Amino acid sequence: MNNETIMQYFEWYLPNDCSLWKKVAQEAQNLKEIGITALWLPPAYKASDGKDGVGYSVYDLYDLGEFDQKGSIPTKYGTKDEYIEAIEKLHKSGIKAIADIVLNHKFGADDLEQVIAVEDNPQNRNDAVSAPKLISAWTKYTFPGRGDKYSSFKWDWTDFHGVDWDETRKQSAIYKFYGKHWDNEVDTENGNYDYLMGADIDLNNLDVVNELTSWGKWYIDFANLDGFRLDAVKHIRADFYKNWLNEMRTYKNKYLFAVGEYWSRDINKLNHYLETVDNSMCLFDVPLHYNFLDASNSSGFYDMRNILNGSLLQAHPDKAITFVDNHDTQPRTISSIMDPRLVQASCLFYYTIKKSRNTLCILWRLLWNTS
C-alpha cells in the first residue's frame, strides 16, 4: 500500500444518529474523485454504551449493529447491513476499507464474578500494594442478545488479567487477579503498561488467543476488509499481533495492511517495537505529530529544518504512517490538537513528502475541522 492516501472518516464527537455508514456509501465515489484510496473506518462493533459509544469501550466484537444489546440494535454509526453496504460501495469505487480494532480490553460485562485480586501501584504496576482479597468484578460476558450466533465463546474472569473497579466496595484501583501477571513485551511506562482500562484481556490465555484468531478470520470474510488499524498496541504483548497478523494474512493468502497505534513520541520505543514484531505492521508517526505540535506552539519561532528530527519518517520511512491530527488528539482525549492554520500547512508539507518519498501518507479530513 505504498503512496496511498488514507482518510480517517470519523471523529470522536460525531452525533449518535447512526448515519455514518450511509454517508460512507453515499460519498464513496466523491471520495475516489478527490484522490482518497483507502478509508479508515471507526470500530464497527457494539460498544458498552450502545449507540452512544465511539467504539473503543468494546462489548461484543461480533455485533456489528445486528443485535439488540446495550440499548440499541445499531451502533453509533449504523446497522450491520449498512456497514456491509458501505464497504461494498467503497470497493466499487476502488477504495480500500481499513477497520479499527480494539483487542486490549472489554467493557459492559453482563454479570459480576467474585475474584481474588491484589491492588497494584498505579505508578509501578510491578508492585502490589495490598494483600489478596475478594472483589466483585464485571467480567462475565454472555451476550444474551446475540446468543451463540457466530461464536459460542463466553468470557469470564479467567480470560482477563484484571479490572479497575470493585463493585462490592465501590472502589476504583488497579486490581490484578491473583495468580495472573501482566504481559511482558509491553511499554515500560508505569513499570508495566499492560493494563490500560476496563477488563484487561489475558493474551496468555490460549482459549482467548484462539477465539480472537477465529473472530479475525470471521471479520475479514464477513466484512471483506483490506486491513486494520490496531488500537493501543503499546499495551498488548508484541508477539500477539505479530502472530495474529501472520494468521490473518496466511488465511487470506494476501498481504493485509496494518498500522499500529503506539502512542509515544520516543522514537526509540517505536523502533524497538517494530523490531520486536518483525516489521509486520506500520506505526503512526506520533513523534512527527508532536514536532508539528511544537511548531504550532512556537509563535513562529520553530526551525522547520528540525521538523523530521526524531520522527519515524526519518528512521523508517517505509513503516511511518504520517498524520497531523486525529480523534485521539481532540479535546478531552489526549488533547494535543494544533492550530488549524498549522494543520493546513502540515497537509501541504505531507503532500511534498508524498511526492518525494516512497511512503504511505495519510490525509486527515476531519469532519469537525474548519475549512
Secondary structure, 3 states (H helix, E strand, C coil): CCCCEEEECCCCCCCCCCCHHHHHHHHHHHHHHCCCCEEEECCCCEECCHHHCCCCCEEECCCCCCCCECCECCECCECHHHHHHHHHHHHHCCCEEEEEECCCEECCCCEEEEEEEEEEECCEEEEECCCCEEEEEEEEECCCCCCCCCCCCCECHHHEEEEEEECCCCEEEEEEECCCCCCCCCCCCCCCCCCCCCEEECCCCHHHHHHHHHHHHHHHHHHCCCEEEECCHHHCCHHHHHHHHHHHHHHHCCCCEEEECCCCCCHHHHHHHHHHCCCCCEEECHHHHHHHHHHHCCCCCCCHHHCCCCCHHHHCCCCEEECCCCHHHCCCCCCCCCCHHHHHHHHHHHHHHHHHCCCCEECCCCCCCCC
